[in-house]
Amino acid sequence: MNVIDDIQTALVSAWSSDAALTLLVGAGAVFDAPPRGRQPPYVTILSHDTAPRDGDETPGFEHRMTVHCWTPHPSRRAALEIADRIERVVVAGPIEPDEHVLTVRRHVRTETRIDLSTGRARAAVTFRFFSEPKD
């Protein structure tokens, strides 16, 4: 399995299993790609980039990921509540990829925006983490 697929699958599973996040966005509202025809609230992975970062004897990867947290109204507070829950799971939650281990998980930044054409709020959360293949 590709490292991006493996880690994204684990992240989506962890977010989908998080009861507090489900209260904010509803069941089945976490996607690894933007949903077509679905109204917010929901969470999507906007981008996931990876670069090799091999150690002396251990192959590894550096990841940069941006997640969008959408709300149906122009409420930055609601978008930030979703973003906070997404961050808590990434940084300290139970994320278990099948073929890789996450060795470092960090929140890099959060930005908010009100989409003037739709009136919806969005929080974009960027993460940086490192992974290594499981033995």
N, C-alpha and C positions, 0 to 999 in steps of 0.2 A: 504494500500500500504506500502511496506517496505521502511524504511527511505532512504536507499541507492538508490533504484529505483526512489523514489520521487525526491530526490535532483539531481541525475544524469539527469533525464528527464528535470528538470528545467534548469540545466546548459547547456545541449545540445541545448535546445530551445533558451536560451539567446545567446549563441555563434552563432547559425545558423541565428538568427535575426540581428546580429551585422553587419552593412554595411561595416565597415572598415575591419573586419575579412574576410568577403566575398570577398572583393577586393584582399586580400592576398592569399586566398586558393581556392576561387571559391564557387559557390553555392553547397550545399549538400556535403560538405567536412569535416563535423564535425561528429564524430562517438563515440558511447559509447563502441565500441569494434573495434579492428583493422579490416579494410576491406580486403577482399580477392580479389586479382587481380586488385586492384586500384593503380594507380601510384600517387605519391605525386605531389602537396602539399596536405596535409590533417592533421587533428588533431584527436587524439584518447585518450581516457581515459585508461591509463595503469593499474592503480590500484585505488581502493577506499576502504579504511578500516575505520571502525567505532568502537567506544567503548562507553559504557554507561558512562555518566558524569552527574549524577542526582544532582540537587540542593536540598535545604532544602525541598521544596514543588513542584519543577518542574522537571519532567523527561527530560533528554536531552542526546545529543550525541556529542562526539568529532569525527571529521572526518579528515583523511589524504588522500589526493588525489594527484596522479601524472598524468600529462597530457603530451603526446608526440606531438611535433609539427615537422612534417616532410617536407623537401623540396626535390625537384628532383635533386639538384646540391649540391656540397660541399660548400655551402655558409652559414657560421654561421650567418652572418648579416640577411639573409632572414629568417632563423629559429628563430632568436631573435626578428624580427619584428612580426612574428606570436605569439611568446611567450608573447611579451609585450601586444598584443591585448587581448590574452586569460586572462592574469593577470588583465588588466583593468576591464574586464567584471566581473571576479570573485570578485575582491575587491570592486568595486563601481557600478557595473552594476545592471540592473533590473532583479534579479533572484527571481522567485516566485513559489516555490514548492506548490503543491496542499494541502499537509497535514502538512507541517512543516515550521518553520520560521528560517532563518539563522541569528543568533545573533552576531556572530563574523566571519569575513572573512579576512584571512591573507595569504600573499605570504611568503613562507618559504625559497625557494631557486630555482635557475635556473642553469642548467648545459647544456653544449653543447658537441656534439660529431660528428665527421665525421665517418660514417660507411665505413671502408676501402673496404669491399667486394662490396658495391653498389655505393660508391661515393656520397651518400646522407648525408645531414646534418640533425641533430636532436637536438632540444632543449627539455629537460625534465624539467617541471615546477611542483614544489610541493607546495601544499596549505594545510592550516590547518583552519578548521572552526568548529563552534559549531551550533547545531540546537536544537530546541524544538518543540514539537507538537503544532499545532494551537489549540486554545480553541474550 
